[in-house]
Amino acid sequence: LFDIFIEEGGADLMLELDLYWIDHAGVNPEKTLARSKGRVPVIHIKDKEMAGNDPVMAPIGEGNLDWDGLIPACEAAGVDWYCVE
């Protein structure tokens, strides 16, 4: 569904991406941010770790998301606001 929003939504359709769920879906969040450049003024963030086969939320920086890659990708995409859960 996000592919349709990104590819066909037009420049005026703004997106609020949730990097946790993008990663959990097996999609690369950095690439999704790059494809959405200029249309993601706000993102939703939390960190993720696995408890067996189940994802669980973790404090940012204590999970397994690649924040060293995500923060620069957010900046390059033009993110202004980071909503932390």
C-alpha positions as CSV (number, residue, x, y, z in Angstrom):
1,L,0.0,0.0,0.0
2,F,2.8,2.4,0.8
3,D,4.3,1.8,-2.6
4,I,1.1,3.2,-4.1
5,F,1.1,6.2,-1.8
6,I,4.7,6.9,-2.6
7,E,4.6,6.3,-6.4
8,E,1.1,7.7,-7.2
9,G,0.2,10.0,-4.3
10,G,1.7,13.1,-5.8
11,A,4.1,15.6,-4.2
12,D,1.3,17.1,-1.9
13,L,0.5,13.8,-0.2
14,M,2.5,13.9,3.0
15,L,3.4,10.6,4.8
16,E,4.1,9.7,8.4
17,L,6.2,6.6,8.3
18,D,6.6,4.3,11.3
19,L,10.2,3.0,11.0
20,Y,9.5,0.1,13.4
21,W,6.7,-1.4,11.3
22,I,8.5,-0.7,8.0
23,D,11.5,-2.7,9.3
24,H,9.2,-5.4,10.7
25,A,7.6,-5.8,7.3
26,G,11.0,-6.7,5.9
27,V,11.3,-3.4,4.0
28,N,14.4,-1.2,4.2
29,P,13.4,2.0,6.1
30,E,16.3,4.0,4.7
31,K,15.2,3.2,1.1
32,T,11.6,4.0,2.0
33,L,12.7,7.4,3.4
34,A,14.8,8.1,0.3
35,R,11.8,7.3,-2.0
36,S,9.6,9.6,0.1
37,K,12.0,12.5,0.2
38,G,10.3,15.9,0.8
39,R,7.1,14.2,1.8
40,V,7.9,13.0,5.4
41,P,7.8,16.1,7.6
42,V,7.2,13.8,10.6
43,I,8.1,10.2,11.4
44,H,7.1,7.8,14.1
45,I,9.9,6.0,15.9
46,K,10.5,3.3,18.4
47,D,13.1,0.6,18.6
48,K,12.6,-3.1,18.1
49,E,14.1,-6.2,19.6
50,M,13.0,-9.8,19.2
51,A,11.7,-11.9,22.1
52,G,11.8,-15.3,20.4
53,N,9.8,-14.9,17.2
54,D,7.9,-11.9,18.5
55,P,8.9,-8.2,18.0
56,V,8.8,-6.1,21.2
57,M,9.3,-2.4,21.5
58,A,12.6,-1.3,23.1
59,P,13.9,2.1,24.2
60,I,15.5,3.9,21.2
61,G,19.1,2.8,20.9
62,E,18.6,-0.4,22.9
63,G,17.0,-2.4,20.2
64,N,18.3,-3.6,16.8
65,L,17.2,-0.8,14.4
66,D,20.2,0.8,12.6
67,W,20.0,4.4,14.0
68,D,23.4,5.3,12.6
69,G,21.8,4.8,9.2
70,L,18.3,5.9,10.0
71,I,19.0,9.3,11.4
72,P,21.0,10.5,8.4
73,A,18.3,9.0,6.1
74,C,15.6,11.0,8.0
75,E,17.7,14.1,7.7
76,A,18.2,13.6,3.9
77,A,14.4,12.9,3.5
78,G,13.6,16.2,5.1
79,V,12.1,15.0,8.4
80,D,11.4,17.9,10.8
81,W,9.6,16.1,13.6
82,Y,10.4,12.8,15.3
83,C,7.4,11.3,17.3
84,V,8.9,8.9,19.8
85,E,6.8,6.2,21.3
